[in-house]
Amino acid sequence: MSRALSVVRSIALSRYPTTVVSAGGLEIYLNSCRVLVKDFADFAKSMTERIRKAAYDRFRQLGRPIQYLDEPSLSKEDVARALAKKHGITTGPICLLACVEPCLSFQLRGDRQAKQLHLVLERSKCTHLYHYFQHPVFGQLHVRVQTWFPFSVDVCLNGRQWLAHQMDQAGIAYRQRDNCFVWIQDCAKARQLLEQQLRTNWAKLLDRLLKLAHPLYRQITGLMQGLHYYWSASESEYATNILFDHPQNLQPIYQKFIGQALTSLVSLK
């Protein structure tokens, strides 16, 4: 006997300001702000400093850890989890992690022939601020804020952590190893909780996180009439979990599962 649960394994939702995601749009934005293209760098730096200051000041006021990470291979989730445990943080903001990462951002480039300056959207690097929260609905998640134009925002959450948080609140016992459930006391009730996830008011919940992690977004968009941020799913993964009640029920087909995994999953090659 087995039971299957379909769960959102992970999802990253991104928010970008409309118009300023293209070089032409950003030039229109700068014109609305009465900023010359040649002064873009100074204007952007002032915005960056304000975003950084707002984030750092908030976490300092809350007495939450702030840490700069210079090791790319370090797991930010593990760092946040360890800091939450060390400081006894069970709800609300956990920590602020800062690191330099690749991104798409705007740079000022000169055209010698035309003797003009142009804004170009290109691959670059800048500081990103990871706001980690213990959320009342999703459990542990983070909001990643890019500190250079176009100031994109990513919310990343884990569906299994979300379900675990739901089961904690519902009083359903379970055992979890890493990111997998190996036993759930009541699969039927767990499936009902998963169905509740499908009825989530995403815009309402995510906008609240945006206000917490990026309080200056209204000031940035307010400088141009009709400018606003919009949400889209940049990365997502959906998984089906199959739980077997007894080892003997899995044994006859175990070899087939292993064979399928070795021949079909790139990650195992």
Contacts in CASP RR format, 6 or more apart in sequence:
PFRMAT RR
TARGET T0000
AUTHOR 0000-0000-0000
METHOD contacts of the structure
MODEL  1
MSRALSVVRSIALSRYPTTVVSAGGLEIYLNSCRVLVKDFADFAKSMTER
IRKAAYDRFRQLGRPIQYLDEPSLSKEDVARALAKKHGITTGPICLLACV
EPCLSFQLRGDRQAKQLHLVLERSKCTHLYHYFQHPVFGQLHVRVQTWFP
FSVDVCLNGRQWLAHQMDQAGIAYRQRDNCFVWIQDCAKARQLLEQQLRT
NWAKLLDRLLKLAHPLYRQITGLMQGLHYYWSASESEYATNILFDHPQNL
QPIYQKFIGQALTSLVSLK
1 244 0 8 1.000
1 245 0 8 1.000
1 246 0 8 1.000
1 249 0 8 1.000
2 242 0 8 1.000
2 243 0 8 1.000
2 244 0 8 1.000
2 245 0 8 1.000
2 249 0 8 1.000
2 250 0 8 1.000
3 184 0 8 1.000
3 187 0 8 1.000
3 242 0 8 1.000
3 243 0 8 1.000
3 245 0 8 1.000
4 240 0 8 1.000
4 241 0 8 1.000
4 242 0 8 1.000
4 243 0 8 1.000
5 163 0 8 1.000
5 181 0 8 1.000
5 184 0 8 1.000
5 187 0 8 1.000
5 190 0 8 1.000
5 191 0 8 1.000
5 194 0 8 1.000
5 240 0 8 1.000
5 241 0 8 1.000
5 243 0 8 1.000
6 194 0 8 1.000
6 238 0 8 1.000
6 239 0 8 1.000
6 240 0 8 1.000
6 241 0 8 1.000
7 159 0 8 1.000
7 160 0 8 1.000
7 163 0 8 1.000
7 194 0 8 1.000
7 238 0 8 1.000
7 239 0 8 1.000
7 240 0 8 1.000
7 241 0 8 1.000
8 159 0 8 1.000
8 162 0 8 1.000
8 197 0 8 1.000
8 236 0 8 1.000
8 237 0 8 1.000
8 238 0 8 1.000
8 239 0 8 1.000
9 158 0 8 1.000
9 159 0 8 1.000
9 160 0 8 1.000
9 179 0 8 1.000
9 237 0 8 1.000
9 238 0 8 1.000
9 239 0 8 1.000
10 156 0 8 1.000
10 157 0 8 1.000
10 158 0 8 1.000
10 159 0 8 1.000
10 235 0 8 1.000
10 236 0 8 1.000
10 237 0 8 1.000
11 156 0 8 1.000
11 157 0 8 1.000
11 159 0 8 1.000
11 233 0 8 1.000
11 235 0 8 1.000
11 236 0 8 1.000
11 237 0 8 1.000
12 154 0 8 1.000
12 155 0 8 1.000
12 156 0 8 1.000
12 233 0 8 1.000
12 234 0 8 1.000
12 235 0 8 1.000
12 236 0 8 1.000
13 154 0 8 1.000
13 155 0 8 1.000
13 156 0 8 1.000
13 202 0 8 1.000
13 206 0 8 1.000
13 231 0 8 1.000
13 232 0 8 1.000
13 233 0 8 1.000
13 234 0 8 1.000
14 152 0 8 1.000
14 153 0 8 1.000
14 154 0 8 1.000
14 155 0 8 1.000
14 231 0 8 1.000
14 232 0 8 1.000
14 233 0 8 1.000
14 234 0 8 1.000
15 152 0 8 1.000
15 153 0 8 1.000
15 154 0 8 1.000
15 155 0 8 1.000
15 206 0 8 1.000
15 210 0 8 1.000
15 229 0 8 1.000
15 230 0 8 1.000
15 231 0 8 1.000
15 232 0 8 1.000
16 150 0 8 1.000
16 152 0 8 1.000
16 153 0 8 1.000
16 229 0 8 1.000
16 230 0 8 1.000
16 232 0 8 1.000
17 150 0 8 1.000
17 151 0 8 1.000
17 217 0 8 1.000
17 220 0 8 1.000
17 221 0 8 1.000
17 227 0 8 1.000
17 228 0 8 1.000
17 229 0 8 1.000
18 226 0 8 1.000
18 227 0 8 1.000
18 228 0 8 1.000
18 229 0 8 1.000
18 230 0 8 1.000
19 25 0 8 1.000
19 26 0 8 1.000
19 28 0 8 1.000
19 29 0 8 1.000
19 224 0 8 1.000
19 227 0 8 1.000
20 26 0 8 1.000
20 29 0 8 1.000
20 149 0 8 1.000
20 150 0 8 1.000
20 227 0 8 1.000
21 121 0 8 1.000
21 150 0 8 1.000
22 121 0 8 1.000
23 106 0 8 1.000
23 118 0 8 1.000
23 119 0 8 1.000
23 120 0 8 1.000
23 121 0 8 1.000
24 119 0 8 1.000
26 106 0 8 1.000
26 119 0 8 1.000
26 149 0 8 1.000
26 150 0 8 1.000
27 37 0 8 1.000
27 119 0 8 1.000
28 224 0 8 1.000
29 223 0 8 1.000
29 224 0 8 1.000
29 227 0 8 1.000
30 36 0 8 1.000
30 37 0 8 1.000
30 40 0 8 1.000
30 43 0 8 1.000
32 223 0 8 1.000
32 224 0 8 1.000
32 225 0 8 1.000
33 43 0 8 1.000
33 223 0 8 1.000
33 224 0 8 1.000
35 43 0 8 1.000
37 108 0 8 1.000
37 117 0 8 1.000
37 118 0 8 1.000
37 119 0 8 1.000
38 108 0 8 1.000
38 117 0 8 1.000
40 106 0 8 1.000
40 108 0 8 1.000
40 119 0 8 1.000
41 108 0 8 1.000
44 106 0 8 1.000
44 148 0 8 1.000
44 149 0 8 1.000
47 149 0 8 1.000
47 151 0 8 1.000
47 216 0 8 1.000
47 220 0 8 1.000
48 127 0 8 1.000
48 147 0 8 1.000
48 148 0 8 1.000
50 216 0 8 1.000
51 129 0 8 1.000
51 145 0 8 1.000
51 147 0 8 1.000
51 151 0 8 1.000
51 214 0 8 1.000
51 216 0 8 1.000
52 127 0 8 1.000
52 129 0 8 1.000
52 147 0 8 1.000
54 215 0 8 1.000
54 216 0 8 1.000
55 96 0 8 1.000
55 129 0 8 1.000
55 131 0 8 1.000
55 145 0 8 1.000
55 213 0 8 1.000
56 66 0 8 1.000
56 96 0 8 1.000
58 93 0 8 1.000
58 215 0 8 1.000
59 65 0 8 1.000
59 66 0 8 1.000
59 93 0 8 1.000
59 95 0 8 1.000
59 96 0 8 1.000
60 66 0 8 1.000
62 93 0 8 1.000
64 87 0 8 1.000
64 89 0 8 1.000
64 93 0 8 1.000
64 94 0 8 1.000
64 95 0 8 1.000
64 96 0 8 1.000
65 83 0 8 1.000
65 87 0 8 1.000
65 94 0 8 1.000
65 95 0 8 1.000
65 96 0 8 1.000
66 95 0 8 1.000
66 96 0 8 1.000
66 97 0 8 1.000
66 98 0 8 1.000
67 79 0 8 1.000
67 83 0 8 1.000
67 95 0 8 1.000
67 96 0 8 1.000
67 97 0 8 1.000
67 98 0 8 1.000
68 97 0 8 1.000
68 98 0 8 1.000
68 99 0 8 1.000
69 76 0 8 1.000
69 79 0 8 1.000
69 97 0 8 1.000
69 98 0 8 1.000
69 99 0 8 1.000
70 99 0 8 1.000
72 99 0 8 1.000
72 101 0 8 1.000
76 97 0 8 1.000
76 99 0 8 1.000
76 130 0 8 1.000
76 132 0 8 1.000
76 142 0 8 1.000
77 140 0 8 1.000
77 142 0 8 1.000
79 95 0 8 1.000
79 97 0 8 1.000
80 94 0 8 1.000
80 95 0 8 1.000
80 97 0 8 1.000
80 130 0 8 1.000
80 132 0 8 1.000
80 140 0 8 1.000
80 142 0 8 1.000
81 140 0 8 1.000
83 89 0 8 1.000
83 94 0 8 1.000
83 95 0 8 1.000
83 132 0 8 1.000
84 90 0 8 1.000
84 94 0 8 1.000
84 95 0 8 1.000
84 132 0 8 1.000
84 134 0 8 1.000
84 140 0 8 1.000
89 95 0 8 1.000
89 134 0 8 1.000
90 134 0 8 1.000
91 134 0 8 1.000
91 136 0 8 1.000
92 133 0 8 1.000
92 134 0 8 1.000
92 135 0 8 1.000
93 131 0 8 1.000
93 132 0 8 1.000
93 133 0 8 1.000
93 212 0 8 1.000
94 132 0 8 1.000
94 133 0 8 1.000
94 134 0 8 1.000
94 140 0 8 1.000
95 132 0 8 1.000
96 129 0 8 1.000
96 130 0 8 1.000
96 131 0 8 1.000
96 132 0 8 1.000
97 129 0 8 1.000
97 130 0 8 1.000
97 132 0 8 1.000
98 127 0 8 1.000
98 128 0 8 1.000
98 129 0 8 1.000
98 130 0 8 1.000
99 127 0 8 1.000
99 128 0 8 1.000
99 130 0 8 1.000
100 125 0 8 1.000
100 126 0 8 1.000
100 127 0 8 1.000
100 128 0 8 1.000
101 125 0 8 1.000
101 126 0 8 1.000
101 128 0 8 1.000
102 123 0 8 1.000
102 124 0 8 1.000
102 125 0 8 1.000
103 123 0 8 1.000
103 124 0 8 1.000
103 125 0 8 1.000
103 126 0 8 1.000
103 128 0 8 1.000
103 146 0 8 1.000
103 148 0 8 1.000
103 152 0 8 1.000
104 121 0 8 1.000
104 122 0 8 1.000
104 123 0 8 1.000
104 124 0 8 1.000
104 150 0 8 1.000
104 152 0 8 1.000
105 121 0 8 1.000
105 122 0 8 1.000
105 124 0 8 1.000
105 126 0 8 1.000
105 146 0 8 1.000
105 148 0 8 1.000
105 149 0 8 1.000
105 150 0 8 1.000
106 119 0 8 1.000
106 120 0 8 1.000
106 121 0 8 1.000
106 122 0 8 1.000
106 148 0 8 1.000
106 149 0 8 1.000
106 150 0 8 1.000
107 119 0 8 1.000
107 120 0 8 1.000
107 122 0 8 1.000
107 124 0 8 1.000
108 117 0 8 1.000
108 118 0 8 1.000
108 119 0 8 1.000
108 120 0 8 1.000
109 117 0 8 1.000
109 118 0 8 1.000
109 119 0 8 1.000
109 120 0 8 1.000
110 116 0 8 1.000
110 117 0 8 1.000
110 118 0 8 1.000
111 117 0 8 1.000
111 118 0 8 1.000
124 148 0 8 1.000
126 146 0 8 1.000
126 147 0 8 1.000
126 148 0 8 1.000
127 147 0 8 1.000
127 148 0 8 1.000
128 144 0 8 1.000
128 145 0 8 1.000
128 146 0 8 1.000
128 147 0 8 1.000
129 144 0 8 1.000
129 145 0 8 1.000
129 147 0 8 1.000
129 213 0 8 1.000
130 142 0 8 1.000
130 143 0 8 1.000
130 144 0 8 1.000
131 142 0 8 1.000
131 143 0 8 1.000
131 144 0 8 1.000
131 145 0 8 1.000
131 212 0 8 1.000
131 213 0 8 1.000
132 140 0 8 1.000
132 141 0 8 1.000
132 142 0 8 1.000
133 139 0 8 1.000
133 140 0 8 1.000
133 141 0 8 1.000
133 142 0 8 1.000
133 143 0 8 1.000
133 209 0 8 1.000
133 212 0 8 1.000
134 140 0 8 1.000
135 141 0 8 1.000
135 157 0 8 1.000
135 165 0 8 1.000
135 209 0 8 1.000
137 162 0 8 1.000
137 165 0 8 1.000
137 200 0 8 1.000
137 205 0 8 1.000
138 157 0 8 1.000
138 159 0 8 1.000
138 161 0 8 1.000
138 162 0 8 1.000
138 165 0 8 1.000
138 205 0 8 1.000
139 157 0 8 1.000
139 161 0 8 1.000
139 162 0 8 1.000
139 164 0 8 1.000
139 165 0 8 1.000
140 158 0 8 1.000
140 161 0 8 1.000
141 155 0 8 1.000
141 156 0 8 1.000
141 157 0 8 1.000
141 158 0 8 1.000
141 161 0 8 1.000
141 209 0 8 1.000
142 155 0 8 1.000
142 156 0 8 1.000
143 153 0 8 1.000
143 154 0 8 1.000
143 155 0 8 1.000
143 209 0 8 1.000
143 210 0 8 1.000
143 212 0 8 1.000
143 213 0 8 1.000
143 214 0 8 1.000
144 153 0 8 1.000
144 154 0 8 1.000
144 155 0 8 1.000
144 156 0 8 1.000
145 151 0 8 1.000
145 153 0 8 1.000
145 213 0 8 1.000
145 214 0 8 1.000
146 152 0 8 1.000
146 153 0 8 1.000
151 214 0 8 1.000
151 217 0 8 1.000
151 220 0 8 1.000
153 210 0 8 1.000
153 213 0 8 1.000
153 214 0 8 1.000
153 217 0 8 1.000
153 229 0 8 1.000
154 234 0 8 1.000
155 206 0 8 1.000
155 209 0 8 1.000
158 179 0 8 1.000
159 197 0 8 1.000
160 176 0 8 1.000
160 179 0 8 1.000
160 180 0 8 1.000
160 181 0 8 1.000
162 197 0 8 1.000
163 181 0 8 1.000
163 190 0 8 1.000
163 193 0 8 1.000
163 194 0 8 1.000
163 197 0 8 1.000
164 174 0 8 1.000
164 176 0 8 1.000
164 181 0 8 1.000
166 193 0 8 1.000
166 196 0 8 1.000
166 197 0 8 1.000
167 173 0 8 1.000
167 174 0 8 1.000
167 184 0 8 1.000
167 190 0 8 1.000
167 193 0 8 1.000
170 189 0 8 1.000
170 193 0 8 1.000
172 184 0 8 1.000
172 185 0 8 1.000
172 186 0 8 1.000
172 189 0 8 1.000
172 190 0 8 1.000
172 193 0 8 1.000
173 184 0 8 1.000
173 185 0 8 1.000
174 181 0 8 1.000
174 183 0 8 1.000
174 184 0 8 1.000
174 185 0 8 1.000
174 190 0 8 1.000
175 181 0 8 1.000
175 182 0 8 1.000
175 183 0 8 1.000
176 182 0 8 1.000
180 241 0 8 1.000
181 241 0 8 1.000
181 243 0 8 1.000
182 243 0 8 1.000
183 243 0 8 1.000
184 190 0 8 1.000
184 243 0 8 1.000
187 243 0 8 1.000
202 231 0 8 1.000
203 231 0 8 1.000
206 231 0 8 1.000
210 217 0 8 1.000
210 229 0 8 1.000
211 217 0 8 1.000
217 229 0 8 1.000
220 227 0 8 1.000
221 227 0 8 1.000
221 228 0 8 1.000
221 229 0 8 1.000
244 250 0 8 1.000
261 268 0 8 1.000
262 268 0 8 1.000
262 269 0 8 1.000
END
